Amino acid sequence: MASSNHHILTVQHVTQVTPNMRRITFGGAGLADFPEGHEGGYIKLIFPDEPRSNPDRPVMRTYSILAHDAAQQTLTVDFALHGDSGGIATDWAMSAQAGDTIPVAGPGSVKLAAPGRDWYLLAGDMTALPALTCNFARLPEDAQGYVVIEITSEEDKRALNLPAGMELHWVLNPTPDVTKGALVDRIMELPWRDGDVFVWTACEFDSMRRLRSYYRTERGVARDQFYLSSYWRAGRTEDQHKVDKSKDNQAEKAVLAVAG
């Protein structure tokens, strides 16, 4: 990202939302020109002093924007403490105190559920909870469908502001870095509803690939009816995951080109 999109943010306060989710509210003059309307999009935290494989690019870690108050110049980010493979961002979040500063790049694009559908399937693990929360805020009051969230412990359950017609399913997985498939299995167990659907899912890389096959092949969900992304990959750093994701995207493009 261009340097013009870099901002120096200052930690205002830190809250332990649940045992495995830590919330940091940033402030400072660096938010004076931060664009509005990017809740659910991402920023990249920059760690310039970390050893890097590419000398021309500092180490960065990606997180979703939970909330942005332009008037108060605050930005809120939730950190899922699922054992970040590189450890850099988790370690930083665990030790962050008011007054600490960190450069960030962004914001990136916002990709949320499309409006006006008969029903919705919104799903993800704890890394996706901030973006899911932004999705919930956009749902109409009469929205129907499912919300499926994988959490690390019972204590990670929290109150969610959902329309009455959205059926909530918590999936407990104490070892998300090791045990894959819990989220996928629960989604595949749900009765598939009739009507025009929009599916929004963000999760671990291998789970994402299983769900992509399920949505497209078994359920016939069209490309304009879902958003699916991997936010991390078990056993891989973010840089390694980025390489895996790029290769997977290229393979998918080739498959789609053949399919027409």
Disulfide bonds with the S-S distance in Angstrom:
none
